[in-house]
């Protein structure tokens, strides 16, 4: 019994130390930039960090589109954001990243209804919910966290491109995770089920976001397109993503993480920095943590990034002709 108590005490002490360090070093976005006349889209903008990000952007005068697959949650978030910020230009739109058809329908709606898109924050994600294939034949965790955002961003690229300029490019911000460090880009197994531990799949999805962002950044930069894409590591944050382990356990872990590590507001700060800071808009393909660039992240080289792009396009059924239309003038 005593050895178990000693291990528990050591684990608790380590958690307290890490939590104290995270809270002590947590940076806050200092930008006072206004966004009047600009449009921002936040996937997963109806809860957790996404809701905090959306609230900040709406308070700065932006038109904010929040997207999630749950209409009741979306409508409630839209009302709450309007009330809290005084903005009448917050709108909820349905988006299920676990369905390629839903992604395409959503993107088509945005392209048709919106005059501009200055900021796309790919924030939505799921935890270790299950290891199974969706109706699209894609691993569920990989599809929601990575493949869906890959397709969505490319479909929206024409509007992002038209909205940016050299002096003030449009921005794409991906939410990655510290667990990207355990991720692997194994193109033979990237869509596999029954092969990885679920936490490994999660790590793979978060690493894929970073590697793909680097490849897209290189393509955009090479063509002189006024769009930058960066990834943000928010740190350990207490959000509803832990509900995947069960409602009671998830609530306990969420409260624990908020107490020991970061609240959703604290976790949102680096995404806001990457979205608003002037210098952050001058770089692309970077990873930000605690409101500063920490490098490209991951050990994958350009060839792996290029092959990941090709594999991803094939899996989401984005053929060369459609891809060329998405990236016209590039």
C-alpha positions as CSV (number, residue, x, y, z in Angstrom):
1,X,0.0,0.0,0.0
2,X,2.8,2.4,0.9
3,X,4.5,2.1,-2.5
4,X,1.1,3.0,-4.2
5,X,0.7,6.0,-1.9
6,X,4.2,7.1,-2.7
7,X,3.5,6.9,-6.4
8,X,0.2,8.8,-6.1
9,X,1.9,11.5,-4.0
10,X,4.7,11.8,-6.5
11,X,2.2,12.0,-9.4
12,X,0.2,14.6,-7.6
13,X,3.3,16.7,-6.8
14,X,4.4,16.5,-10.4
15,X,0.9,17.6,-11.6
16,X,0.9,20.5,-9.2
17,X,4.4,21.6,-10.3
18,X,3.5,21.4,-14.0
19,X,0.2,23.2,-13.4
20,X,1.8,25.9,-11.4
21,X,4.4,26.4,-14.2
22,X,1.7,26.5,-16.9
23,X,-0.4,29.1,-15.0
24,X,2.7,31.1,-14.1
25,X,4.0,31.2,-17.7
26,X,0.7,31.5,-19.5
27,X,0.9,34.4,-21.8
28,X,-2.1,36.7,-22.7
29,X,-2.8,38.1,-26.1
30,X,-1.9,41.8,-25.9
31,X,-3.1,42.9,-29.3
32,X,-5.8,45.6,-29.2
33,X,-6.5,45.3,-32.9
34,X,-10.1,46.0,-34.0
35,X,-11.8,43.7,-36.6
36,X,-14.6,45.9,-37.8
37,X,-15.6,44.9,-41.3
38,X,-13.7,41.6,-41.1
39,X,-15.2,38.1,-40.9
40,X,-13.9,35.2,-38.8
41,X,-15.0,31.6,-38.8
42,X,-14.4,29.4,-35.7
43,X,-15.0,25.7,-35.9
44,X,-16.0,24.4,-32.5
45,X,-16.8,28.0,-31.7
46,X,-19.8,27.0,-29.5
47,X,-18.0,25.7,-26.4
48,X,-14.7,25.6,-24.6
49,X,-11.8,27.5,-26.1
50,X,-13.6,28.0,-29.3
51,X,-16.4,29.9,-27.6
52,X,-13.8,32.1,-25.8
53,X,-12.1,32.8,-29.1
54,X,-15.3,33.7,-30.8
55,X,-16.3,36.0,-27.9
56,X,-13.1,37.9,-28.1
57,X,-13.3,38.3,-31.9
58,X,-17.0,39.4,-31.7
59,X,-16.1,42.0,-29.1
60,X,-13.5,43.4,-31.5
61,X,-16.2,44.1,-34.1
62,X,-15.8,41.1,-36.4
63,X,-18.6,39.2,-38.0
64,X,-18.2,35.8,-36.4
65,X,-19.4,32.5,-37.8
66,X,-19.4,29.7,-35.2
67,X,-19.7,26.2,-36.5
68,X,-20.5,22.8,-34.8
69,X,-22.6,19.7,-35.5
70,X,-25.1,20.4,-32.6
71,X,-27.9,22.8,-33.5
72,X,-29.1,23.4,-30.0
73,X,-25.6,24.1,-28.7
74,X,-25.0,26.3,-31.7
75,X,-28.2,28.4,-31.2
76,X,-27.4,28.8,-27.5
77,X,-23.9,29.9,-28.2
78,X,-25.1,32.4,-30.8
79,X,-27.5,33.9,-28.3
80,X,-24.9,34.0,-25.5
81,X,-22.3,35.7,-27.7
82,X,-24.7,38.3,-28.9
83,X,-25.7,39.1,-25.3
84,X,-22.2,39.1,-23.9
85,X,-20.6,41.2,-26.7
86,X,-23.5,43.3,-27.9
87,X,-22.7,42.2,-31.4
88,X,-25.6,41.5,-33.8
89,X,-23.2,39.9,-36.3
90,X,-22.7,36.5,-34.7
91,X,-24.2,33.6,-36.6
92,X,-24.2,29.8,-36.1
93,X,-23.9,27.4,-39.0
94,X,-24.1,23.7,-38.9
95,X,-20.9,21.8,-39.7
96,X,-20.1,18.1,-39.0
97,X,-16.4,17.5,-39.7
98,X,-17.1,13.8,-39.5
99,X,-19.0,14.0,-42.8
100,X,-17.3,15.1,-46.1
101,X,-20.8,15.9,-47.4
102,X,-21.4,18.3,-44.5
103,X,-18.0,20.0,-45.0
104,X,-18.8,20.5,-48.7
105,X,-22.3,21.8,-48.0
106,X,-21.0,24.2,-45.3
107,X,-18.2,25.5,-47.5
108,X,-20.5,26.1,-50.4
109,X,-22.9,28.0,-48.1
110,X,-20.0,30.2,-46.8
111,X,-18.7,30.9,-50.3
112,X,-22.2,31.9,-51.5
113,X,-23.3,33.9,-48.5
114,X,-20.2,35.6,-47.3
115,X,-18.5,38.6,-49.0
116,X,-15.1,37.9,-47.3
117,X,-13.3,35.6,-44.9
118,X,-10.3,37.1,-43.1
119,X,-9.7,34.5,-40.4
120,X,-10.4,30.8,-40.3
121,X,-9.7,29.1,-36.9
122,X,-9.7,25.3,-37.2
123,X,-10.3,24.7,-33.5
124,X,-12.9,21.9,-33.4
125,X,-11.7,18.5,-32.4
126,X,-12.6,15.3,-30.5
127,X,-10.6,13.3,-28.0
128,X,-10.1,9.6,-27.7
129,X,-13.7,8.9,-28.5
130,X,-13.4,5.7,-30.6
131,X,-11.5,3.8,-33.2
132,X,-13.9,3.3,-36.1
133,X,-14.5,4.4,-39.7
134,X,-17.1,7.0,-40.6
135,X,-19.5,6.6,-43.6
136,X,-16.7,8.2,-45.7
137,X,-14.4,5.4,-44.8
138,X,-12.1,7.6,-42.7
139,X,-10.9,7.1,-39.1
140,X,-13.3,9.2,-37.0
141,X,-10.7,10.9,-34.9
142,X,-8.5,11.6,-37.9
143,X,-11.4,12.9,-39.9
144,X,-12.8,15.3,-37.3
145,X,-9.4,16.6,-36.1
146,X,-7.5,16.7,-39.4
147,X,-9.1,15.5,-42.7
148,X,-12.2,17.6,-42.2
149,X,-10.2,20.7,-41.6
150,X,-7.9,19.9,-44.5
151,X,-10.9,19.8,-46.9
152,X,-12.6,22.8,-45.4
153,X,-9.6,25.0,-45.6
154,X,-8.9,24.2,-49.2
155,X,-12.6,24.7,-50.2
156,X,-12.6,28.1,-48.5
157,X,-9.2,29.2,-50.0
158,X,-10.7,31.2,-52.8
159,X,-12.5,33.5,-50.3
160,X,-9.6,33.6,-48.0
161,X,-7.3,34.6,-50.9
162,X,-9.7,37.4,-52.1
163,X,-10.0,38.8,-48.6
164,X,-6.2,39.2,-47.9
165,X,-3.5,41.4,-49.3
166,X,0.2,41.5,-49.0
167,X,0.1,44.1,-46.1
168,X,-2.6,42.3,-44.2
169,X,-3.0,38.6,-45.3
170,X,-5.9,36.4,-44.3
171,X,-5.0,33.9,-41.6
172,X,-5.7,30.3,-40.9
173,X,-5.0,29.0,-37.4
174,X,-4.9,25.3,-36.5
175,X,-5.3,24.1,-33.0
176,X,-2.7,21.4,-32.4
177,X,-1.7,19.8,-29.1
178,X,1.3,18.9,-27.0
179,X,0.4,15.3,-27.9
180,X,1.6,16.0,-31.4
181,X,5.0,15.0,-30.0
182,X,3.9,11.4,-29.8
183,X,2.3,11.6,-33.3
184,X,3.5,9.7,-36.3
185,X,3.0,10.3,-40.0
186,X,2.8,6.7,-41.2
187,X,1.1,7.1,-44.6
188,X,0.4,3.4,-44.8
189,X,-1.5,3.4,-41.5
190,X,-2.7,7.0,-41.3
191,X,-6.3,6.0,-41.8
192,X,-6.1,2.6,-40.1
193,X,-8.4,1.3,-37.4
194,X,-7.5,-1.4,-34.9
195,X,-3.9,-0.6,-35.3
196,X,-3.1,2.4,-33.0
197,X,-4.0,3.2,-29.4
198,X,-6.7,5.9,-29.5
199,X,-4.4,8.4,-27.8
200,X,-1.9,7.7,-30.6
201,X,-4.5,8.4,-33.2
202,X,-5.2,11.7,-31.5
203,X,-1.5,12.6,-31.5
204,X,-1.2,11.6,-35.1
205,X,-4.1,13.9,-36.0
206,X,-2.5,16.9,-34.2
207,X,0.8,16.3,-35.8
208,X,-0.8,16.0,-39.2
209,X,-2.3,19.5,-38.8
210,X,1.2,20.9,-38.2
211,X,2.9,19.1,-41.1
212,X,0.0,19.9,-43.5
213,X,0.1,23.6,-42.4
214,X,3.8,23.7,-43.3
215,X,3.2,22.2,-46.8
216,X,0.2,24.6,-47.4
217,X,2.3,27.5,-46.2
218,X,5.1,26.6,-48.7
219,X,2.6,26.5,-51.6
220,X,1.0,29.7,-50.6
221,X,4.3,31.5,-50.1
222,X,5.7,30.2,-53.3
223,X,2.7,31.6,-55.3
224,X,2.6,34.9,-53.5
225,X,-0.9,34.3,-52.1
226,X,-1.8,36.6,-49.2
227,X,-2.8,33.9,-46.8
228,X,-0.7,32.6,-43.8
229,X,-1.3,29.5,-41.9
230,X,0.0,28.7,-38.4
231,X,-0.7,26.2,-35.6
232,X,-1.2,26.9,-31.9
233,X,-0.5,24.6,-28.9
234,X,-2.8,25.8,-26.1
235,X,-1.2,23.6,-23.5
236,X,-3.3,21.5,-21.1
237,X,-6.8,23.0,-20.9
238,X,-9.9,21.9,-19.1
239,X,-12.6,21.6,-21.7
240,X,-15.5,19.2,-22.5
241,X,-13.1,17.2,-24.8
242,X,-12.7,15.0,-21.7
243,X,-16.3,13.9,-21.9
244,X,-15.2,11.1,-24.2
245,X,-14.1,9.1,-21.1
246,X,-17.6,9.3,-19.6
247,X,-19.7,12.2,-18.3
248,X,-18.9,11.9,-14.7
249,X,-15.2,11.1,-15.2
250,X,-15.0,13.7,-17.9
251,X,-16.4,16.4,-15.6
252,X,-14.0,15.5,-12.9
253,X,-11.0,15.6,-15.3
254,X,-12.2,18.9,-16.8
255,X,-12.4,20.5,-13.4
256,X,-9.0,19.1,-12.4
257,X,-7.4,20.5,-15.5
258,X,-9.0,23.9,-15.1
259,X,-7.7,24.0,-11.5
260,X,-4.2,22.6,-12.1
261,X,-3.5,23.8,-15.7
262,X,-5.5,26.2,-17.9
263,X,-9.0,27.4,-18.2
264,X,-10.6,27.8,-21.6
265,X,-9.9,31.5,-21.5
266,X,-6.3,30.9,-20.8
267,X,-6.1,28.3,-23.5
268,X,-7.6,30.6,-26.0
269,X,-4.9,33.3,-25.7
270,X,-2.3,31.8,-28.1
271,X,-4.9,31.3,-30.8
272,X,-5.9,34.9,-30.4
273,X,-2.3,36.0,-30.6
274,X,-1.8,34.1,-33.8
275,X,-5.0,35.6,-35.2
276,X,-4.4,39.2,-34.2
277,X,-0.7,40.0,-33.5
278,X,1.0,42.0,-36.3
279,X,4.2,40.0,-36.2
280,X,2.3,36.7,-36.1
281,X,0.8,37.7,-39.5
282,X,4.3,38.0,-41.0
283,X,5.2,34.3,-40.5
284,X,3.6,31.1,-41.8
285,X,4.0,27.4,-41.2
286,X,5.0,28.0,-37.5
287,X,3.8,26.6,-34.2
288,X,2.9,29.1,-31.5
289,X,2.8,28.4,-27.8
290,X,2.3,30.9,-25.0
291,X,1.9,33.6,-27.6
292,X,5.3,33.1,-29.3
293,X,6.6,31.1,-32.2
294,X,8.4,27.9,-31.1
295,X,9.3,26.5,-34.5
296,X,7.7,24.3,-37.1
297,X,7.3,21.4,-34.8
298,X,7.7,17.7,-35.6
299,X,10.5,15.9,-37.3
300,X,8.8,15.4,-40.7
301,X,10.7,16.8,-43.7
302,X,9.3,18.4,-46.9
303,X,8.9,15.1,-48.7
304,X,6.8,13.7,-45.9
305,X,4.7,16.9,-45.9
306,X,4.2,16.7,-49.7
307,X,3.2,13.0,-49.5
308,X,0.8,13.7,-46.6
309,X,-0.9,16.4,-48.8
310,X,-1.3,14.0,-51.7
311,X,-2.6,11.2,-49.4
312,X,-5.0,13.5,-47.7
313,X,-6.4,14.9,-50.9
314,X,-7.1,11.4,-52.1
315,X,-8.8,10.3,-48.9
316,X,-11.1,13.3,-48.9
317,X,-11.8,12.8,-52.6
318,X,-10.4,16.1,-53.7
319,X,-9.1,15.4,-57.3
320,X,-6.5,17.5,-59.2
321,X,-9.1,19.5,-61.1
322,X,-11.1,20.6,-58.1
323,X,-7.9,21.2,-56.2
324,X,-6.7,23.5,-59.0
325,X,-9.9,25.4,-58.8
326,X,-9.5,25.8,-55.0
327,X,-6.0,27.1,-55.5
328,X,-6.6,29.1,-58.7
329,X,-4.1,31.8,-59.5
330,X,-1.5,29.9,-57.4
